[in-house]
Amino acid sequence: MKTRQWFRQVIVVIGLLGIAGAPLAWGDKLVLTGSSTVAPLALEIGKRFEKQNPGVRIDVQSGGSSRGVADARSGLADIGMVSRALHPQENDLVAHTIAMDGIGIILHSSNPVQSLTDAQIKAIYTGRIISWKDVGGKDERITVVNKAEGRSTLELFLHYFSLKNSDIKAHVVIGDNQQGIKTVAGNPGAIGYVSIGTAEFEAAQGTRIKLLPMEGVAATVANVRDGRFPLSRPLNLVTRGVPSNLARRFIDFARSEKVNDLIQAQFFVPLAR
Amino acid sequence: MILLVVLAFLVHEAWPVLNGTGWLRFFADENWHPLENRFGLAPMLWATLAAALGAVLLAAPVGLAGAIFTCFYAPSFVAKLYRVVLALLAGIPSVVYGLWGLTVLVPLIARWRPPGASLLAAILILALMIVPTVALTSSSALHAVPRSLLHGAAALGLTRKGVVLGVAVPAARTGIFSGIFLATARALGETMAVLMVAGNVAQNPSGLFEPVRTLTANIALEMAYATGAHRAGLFASGVLLTLLVLILAWMGARIAETARHAG
């Protein structure tokens, strides 16, 4: 009999919790998943949107651009974040560009090497050059940092250098941008590639990384804006079919001039309007 | 019961690739490049086993030694403090260990031998995580040894060391072994911490300082966006992992049986 009583009490408690939780479900919520490059920007835009629209919650999760595409398609996310243009086979999705960004090579800030040619970068990543002294640096082994599959930064990097992922001889494979930055900042012999916006933001915070120019063009926001930087990409919010009312409002807000300061604070390029 | 349900679900999701591509491909293909249709799981299987084995080889003696110390040699205040610290360590989330590993341990190893993110880093982090488990279970097992046994051994004239190593530890060996098996199972299944420090390059573990990717880290890295055969392949690696743990549990049960019958 005692177990019966205890059991009943547990059911009551669970029931009460369930009822108490119901009001939380009534508020409007928007889930964004995808690119770890777009995620910090989406978070800031989301915070401002929440302030201007009380009762709304914006949930942002990273996981890579491929996750953004997959989740937008399956409905697991309301909006997918993708840091590249959509492929032709992704024509069931609609892309809404919110900013432009570039992909730059990063080194540890103590590395004396000031620039690398495309051929050198390709040789380093395919394992043909293994010491920094072959490219004008110290006599130290190069630690190659590559991104995991499914990340758009990897796709664009491979596309630009005409490589396949199995050609790359990496020493560390990382997922999110932050993991890559922490890995390069912790290893004086490391080389990696990340979004220019993220790298400049981190360098401004004092993280020990530096951006290299690509083919002689400095990796700066100005050069990405003027289209001079060779490896640039759009930052997109993607939806499947017609977005819901809340999603539509959020996307319009993210594409308006009201968030230009947020975009620039993250060192991305706002769209010309 | 729930275990069977989970296993059935895993097998069901992995079926397309187990049936279609054939499960031998998991061991015949030389590496894991799912987008280029290569599904070789072997490098990651060896990496998982190597990391777990290394961690247990490190953590078991340390944990056991700690347990012996607190049970038989330490003053009671120190013993209580030790147990509190161990319980705290056991409760730290694995991602915190991973963060510490990424920002402190990996650069330290890198200064010794680049790249830093390596099998050694994974082994050290895993050992750190499972020492509390081994120590706490061994400690309970040692405490459960009947006092009469210890008194009898002392009466026979054995030294303190003789009583501890010759009588108490063998008497508690069932509990100690089950603690070690528990720790091994945890080491096999650890994901986040290993993902952050092991380097994640899918290759056969060729040395302590080379990066490796474990089965668990592979699932965590790729599951979010995998579709079709790739996704089924990841579920198949999940089945493999579950089978590994089941085999371990069975072995543990067998050893406990023989220990009980012999002792």
Interface residues (C-beta under 8 A of the other chain):
Chain A: G63 G64 S66 R67 V69 A70 D71 E140 R141 T143 A148 E149 G150 K164 N165 S166 A170 H171 V172 V173 I174 G175 Q179 K182 T183 G186 N187 G189 A190
Chain B: N31 H33 P34 L35 E36 R38 L102 T103 V106 P107 A110 P114 P115 G116 A117 L195 M196 G199 N200 V201 A202 P211 R213 L221 E222 A224 Y225 A226 T227
